[in-house]
C-alpha cells in the first residue's frame, strides 16, 4: 500500500514538472501576444470614438406639441398638458373618449401613439 502511494505521488510530480517546463518562456519574449493585446486596445478605443461620434450625429430634437396632439386626436384622445418624461417614458396627460384622465405614451421623435400607461 505504501509503495503504491509513493509511486503514484512520484508519477504525478513527474507529470507536473514536465508541464511546468513546457510553458517556461518569459512574458517579454511573447511579442505576438503583446502586439495582439495592443491591437485589441486600439480597436476598442476606435470603437468608443465612433460610438461617441454616432451619438452626437444621431441626436434629434423632440417632436412639437401640436404634432403629438394631431396624432392623439386620431386615436380619440385630447391633450391636457405638455408631454414629459416619467420613468423613462415620454407621456402626455390626456382625456379619453369617455372623459377619463389617462396617461398616453408617445414616441418622442415622431409623436406617434404607443399605448396607455398606468403610473
Backbone as a ProteinNet text record, in pm:
[ID]
protein_1_A
[PRIMARY]
XXXXXXXXXXXXXXXXXXXXXXXXXXXXXXXXXXXXXXXXXXXXXXXXXXXXXXXXXXXXXXXXXXXXXXXXXXXXXXXXXXXXXXXXXXXXXXXXXXXXXXXXXXXXXXXXXXXXXXX
[TERTIARY]
81.3	0	86.2	188.9	277.4	352.6	392.9	464.5	376.7	248.2	155.8	137.8	121.5	105.7	231.9	345.9	472.4	489.7	460.1	472.6	374.4	251.6	152.5	194.2	246.8	293.6	412.1	504.2	620.8	579.1	483	435.6	365.6	284.2	216.2	315.8	418.1	521.2	596.7	624.4	695	610.6	481.6	392.4	381.6	365	356.6	485.1	598.3	726.3	744	700.2	710.9	620.9	503.8	412.9	464.4	528.5	579	691.8	775.9	887.2	844.1	729.9	685.1	643.9	597.3	549.8	641.9	770.9	864.8	916.4	862.1	908.8	867.3	960	923.6	823.4	750.4	645.9	702.7	822	880.6	910.9	930.4	962.3	838	722	599.5	548.9	619.4	587.4	452	415.6	289.7	171	178.1	68.6	61.5	175.5	175.7	120.6	161.1	113.7	-36.4	-81.4	-223.6	-306.1	-257.5	-327.9	-330.6	-219.9	-214	-317.1	-329.1	-426.3	-569.3	-593.9	-726.8	-763	-667.2	-693.9	-718.1	-642.9	-662.9	-799.6	-840.1	-971.4	-1081.8	-1066.6	-1166.2	-1173.5	-1058.6	-1056.8	-1124.8	-1097.4	-1160.1	-1310.9	-1352.7	-1495.6	-1565.2	-1502.9	-1563.3	-1572.5	-1468.4	-1470	-1581.5	-1596.9	-1704	-1840.4	-1853.9	-1981.1	-2015	-1916.9	-1941.5	-1978.4	-1910.8	-1940.3	-2080.8	-2119.4	-2252.7	-2360.1	-2333.3	-2433.1	-2451.3	-2342.2	-2353.3	-2433.9	-2409.1	-2476.6	-2623.8	-2654.1	-2789	-2881.1	-2830.3	-2916.4	-3021.6	-3147.6	-3257	-3341.9	-3402.2	-3490.3	-3623.1	-3696.5	-3825.4	-3930.9	-4036	-4141.4	-4221.4	-4280.9	-4359.6	-4489.4	-4539.9	-4662.3	-4782	-4788.1	-4900.2	-4902.9	-4786.1	-4778.2	-4828.6	-4796	-4844.5	-4995.5	-5048.4	-5193.3	-5266.3	-5211.2	-5274.6	-5275.8	-5164.5	-5158.8	-5252.7	-5267.9	-5357.1	-5503.5	-5533	-5671.1	-5723.5	-5635	-5672.3	-5716.7	-5658.8	-5695.2	-5799.2	-5862.9	-5969.3	-5920.7	-5805.6	-5753.2	-5739	-5764.8	-5748.9	-5639.7	-5548.1	-5435.8	-5483.2	-5423.2	-5447.3	-5323.5	-5204.5	-5082.5	-4971.6	-4855.1	-4738	-4682.7	-4620.4	-4557.3	-4430.6	-4400.7	-4280.7	-4239.4	-4117.4	-4064.6	-4100.4	-4153.9	-4184.2	-4136.3	-4046.9	-3993.8	-3937.3	-3870.7	-3809.1	-3905.5	-4027.3	-4126.2	-4167.1	-4196.9	-4245.3	-4396.7	-4457.5	-4601.3	-4670.1	-4800.9	-4885.8	-5009.9	-5053.3	-5177.8	-5291.7	-5388.8	-5496.9	-5631.3	-5737.4	-5872	-5902.9	-5959.3	-6001.2	-6141.6	-6200.9	-6331.1	-6444.9	-6421.9	-6523.7	-6503.1	-6401.1	-6374.9	-6285.7	-6232.4	-6142.2	-6001.6	-5929.3	-5791.2	-5699.8	-5623.1	-5530.1	-5396.4	-5290.4	-5158.8	-5133.8	-5084.4	-5058.6	-4910.8	-4850.2	-4708.8	-4699.3	-4610.9	-4589.8	-4441.6	-4414.3	-4276.1	-4222.4	-4109.3	-4061.8	-4008.9	-3981.1	-3923.7	-4026	-4127.8	-4227.5	-4363	-4387.3	-4514.9	-4622.1	-4584.5	-4680.9	-4731	-4858.9	-4921.9	-4860.2	-4824.1	-4770.3	-4871.1	-4914	-5010.3	-5049.2	-5153.2	-5189.2	-5094.1	-5063.4	-4967.6	-5035.3	-5010.6	-5058.8	-4939.6	-4948.5	-4837	-4856.6
-118.6	0	125.6	124.6	240.1	259.3	152.8	162	217.3	183.9	233.8	384.3	431	575.2	650	595	658.9	664.9	555.5	553.5	650.4	657.7	749.7	894.7	926.9	1062.6	1099.1	1005.7	1032.2	1053.8	974.2	990.3	1124.3	1162.7	1292.1	1407.1	1397	1500.4	1510.5	1397.5	1398.2	1462.6	1434.6	1494.4	1644.4	1688.2	1830.9	1904.3	1842.7	1904.8	1918.2	1818.5	1824.1	1932.6	1949.7	2053.3	2192.3	2207.9	2338	2387.4	2299.5	2341.9	2367.5	2318.2	2337.7	2482.7	2550.9	2687.8	2782.9	2765.9	2842.9	2967.7	3004.6	3123.9	3247.5	3340.1	3460.6	3546.1	3628.3	3709.9	3808.5	3857.4	3957.3	3899.2	3768.6	3707.5	3676.3	3696.5	3664.3	3789.7	3832.3	3956.2	3947.9	3832.1	3819.6	3848.3	3806.6	3830.2	3977.6	4040.8	4183.2	4266	4234.3	4310	4287.6	4166.9	4137.6	4214.1	4219.9	4296.3	4445	4494.7	4635.7	4666.3	4578.2	4598.8	4592.5	4504	4495.8	4625.8	4682.5	4809.3	4921.8	4923.7	5026.8	5013.6	4891.1	4869.8	4915.9	4885.1	4926.8	5078.4	5144.3	5290.2	5350.4	5294.1	5345.2	5320	5204.3	5175.9	5275.2	5307.3	5404.6	5542.6	5580.9	5710.8	5716	5608.2	5604.9	5608.7	5540.7	5540.9	5681.2	5752.3	5889.3	5978.3	5958.9	6039.5	6010.4	5881.4	5845.1	5900.8	5901.7	5953.5	6103.8	6174.5	6317.8	6343.7	6264.9	6285.7	6246.4	6140.3	6087.5	6164.9	6264.7	6337.4	6414.1	6392.8	6461.6	6531.5	6638.6	6709.6	6637.6	6672.7	6609.8	6675.2	6601	6645.9	6759.4	6840.1	6954.3	6907.4	6985.1	6951.3	6940.2	7022.4	7020.9	6890.4	6842.3	6715.6	6599	6601.7	6498.6	6507.7	6628.5	6646.4	6591.2	6611.7	6559.2	6406.5	6346.3	6201	6140.6	6206.8	6155	6177.5	6284.5	6311.3	6201.2	6143.3	6031.8	5910.4	5893.4	5782.9	5823	5938.3	5990	6024.3	6086.5	6139.8	6290.3	6364.6	6510.2	6548.2	6630.7	6672.9	6760.4	6740.2	6827.1	6912.5	6850.6	6924.3	6893.7	6943.9	6920.7	6780.3	6722.2	6591.4	6603.5	6499.5	6499.1	6354.8	6337.6	6204.5	6162.1	6040.1	5979.6	5835.3	5796.6	5660.6	5615.7	5704.4	5669.5	5664.6	5711.2	5712.6	5856.2	5884.7	6016.3	6009.7	6069.4	6057	6192	6184.1	6302	6275.4	6373.4	6361.6	6399.8	6309.2	6329.9	6289.9	6324.6	6274.3	6173.4	6058	5962	5997.3	5913.1	5947.3	5945	5886.2	5885.4	5996.4	6079.3	6190.3	6157.1	6034.2	5995.6	6047.7	6081.1	6125.9	6004.2	5994.9	5883.4	5939.8	5862.1	5896.2	5810.7	5873.7	5804.6	5817.2	5705	5706.1	5734.3	5827.7	5862.8	5852.3	5839.5	5837.3	5980	6005.9	6143.8	6202.9	6120.9	6171.7	6185.6	6099.5	6109.4	6155.6	6145.6	6183.6	6078.7	5958.4	5851.8	5794.4	5755.4	5692.8	5555	5523.1	5390.2	5311	5361.6	5290.5	5377.9	5333.8	5396.6	5346.6	5433.1	5398.1	5407.5	5308.4	5311.5	5348.1	5459.2	5503.6	5466.3
0	0	0	83.3	90.9	-40.5	-104.5	-230.8	-341.9	-343.1	-445.9	-432.2	-309.2	-287.5	-327.6	-296.8	-331.4	-482.3	-550.3	-696.6	-762.4	-711.9	-767	-744.8	-629	-600	-687.3	-709	-793	-938.4	-987	-1125.3	-1142.9	-1045	-1051.6	-1051.5	-969.4	-963.1	-1094	-1156.6	-1284.6	-1394.2	-1396.4	-1496.3	-1474.8	-1350.7	-1322.6	-1355.2	-1330.6	-1362.3	-1512.3	-1586.8	-1733.1	-1790.7	-1731.8	-1780	-1747.1	-1635.6	-1595.1	-1683.5	-1736.2	-1820.3	-1963.4	-2005.6	-2143.5	-2167.9	-2068.1	-2083.7	-2006.8	-2021.2	-1941.5	-2011.2	-2126.2	-2195.1	-2116.3	-2092.6	-2017.4	-2095.4	-2023.5	-2084.3	-2186.6	-2162.5	-2252.5	-2389.6	-2399.1	-2527.6	-2610.5	-2555.7	-2627.9	-2698.4	-2802.5	-2873.9	-2942.6	-2991.2	-3062.1	-2970.3	-2845.4	-2751.6	-2716.3	-2690.3	-2656.3	-2770.8	-2892.9	-3008	-3029.2	-3006.3	-3020.4	-2917.7	-2794.1	-2691.2	-2724.3	-2778.6	-2816.2	-2925.4	-3022.9	-3129.9	-3076.5	-2981.5	-2922.2	-2850.5	-2777.1	-2708.2	-2807.8	-2917.2	-3018.3	-3084.1	-3112.8	-3171.9	-3078.1	-2951.3	-2853.6	-2844.9	-2847.4	-2842	-2964	-3082.8	-3204.6	-3203.5	-3152	-3144.4	-3052.9	-2939.8	-2848.4	-2912.8	-2986.3	-3052.7	-3156.7	-3234.6	-3334.1	-3267.1	-3154.8	-3083.8	-3034.8	-2978.6	-2934.3	-3051.6	-3164.9	-3282.6	-3334.2	-3336.4	-3383.2	-3291.8	-3162.6	-3069.9	-3089.6	-3120.3	-3145.6	-3271.5	-3373.3	-3500.8	-3491.2	-3416.2	-3410.3	-3316	-3245.2	-3153	-3232.2	-3196	-3263.1	-3158.2	-3196.7	-3105.9	-3091.5	-2986.8	-2963.8	-3051.3	-3077.4	-3167.2	-3102.5	-3185.7	-3141.1	-3075.5	-2981.5	-2908.5	-3001.9	-3103.1	-3197.6	-3276	-3313.2	-3386.5	-3299.8	-3170.3	-3078.6	-3065.5	-3056.5	-3043.6	-3165.5	-3284.4	-3405.2	-3405.4	-3364.8	-3360.9	-3258.7	-3144.6	-3041.3	-3075.2	-3146.5	-3185.2	-3277.9	-3356.8	-3443.3	-3361.6	-3241.6	-3152.8	-3048.5	-3067	-2980.3	-2839.9	-2831.9	-2705.4	-2719.9	-2611.4	-2611.2	-2512	-2556.2	-2472.2	-2356.4	-2239	-2124	-2099.2	-2102.7	-2071.7	-2170.1	-2138	-2222.4	-2199.1	-2301.3	-2281.7	-2197.3	-2118.5	-2034.6	-2008.5	-1960	-1932	-1790.4	-1776.4	-1647.2	-1653.3	-1563.8	-1557.9	-1692.7	-1764.6	-1892.2	-2009.2	-1990.6	-2098.2	-2126.6	-2252.2	-2292.1	-2288.2	-2186.4	-2166.3	-2174.6	-2203.1	-2212	-2128.7	-2054.7	-1978.8	-2072.4	-2088	-2184.4	-2125	-2198.8	-2172.7	-2281.5	-2241.6	-2343.5	-2391.8	-2475.4	-2533.4	-2432.2	-2313.6	-2209.5	-2107.2	-2125.4	-2035.7	-1918	-1911.7	-1803.5	-1831.8	-1726.3	-1739.6	-1747.7	-1854.6	-1873.5	-1920.8	-1896.1	-1947.6	-2071.1	-2174.6	-2301	-2332.6	-2367.5	-2406.7	-2555.5	-2591.4	-2731.9	-2765.1	-2893.2	-2939.3	-2936.9	-2869	-2857.2	-2987.7	-3087.5	-3212	-3324.1	-3326.9	-3433.2	-3381.9	-3251.2	-3194.9	-3209.5	-3249.2	-3271.3	-3139.1	-3139.5	-3023.6	-3002.1	-2875.7	-2845.8	-2764.7	-2646.9	-2563.3	-2445.1	-2375.2	-2249.7	-2141.7	-2045.6	-1941.3	-1806.3	-1723.9	-1585.8	-1497	-1430.4	-1346.3	-1203.4
[MASK]
+++++++++++++++++++++++++++++++++++++++++++++++++++++++++++++++++++++++++++++++++++++++++++++++++++++++++++++++++++++++

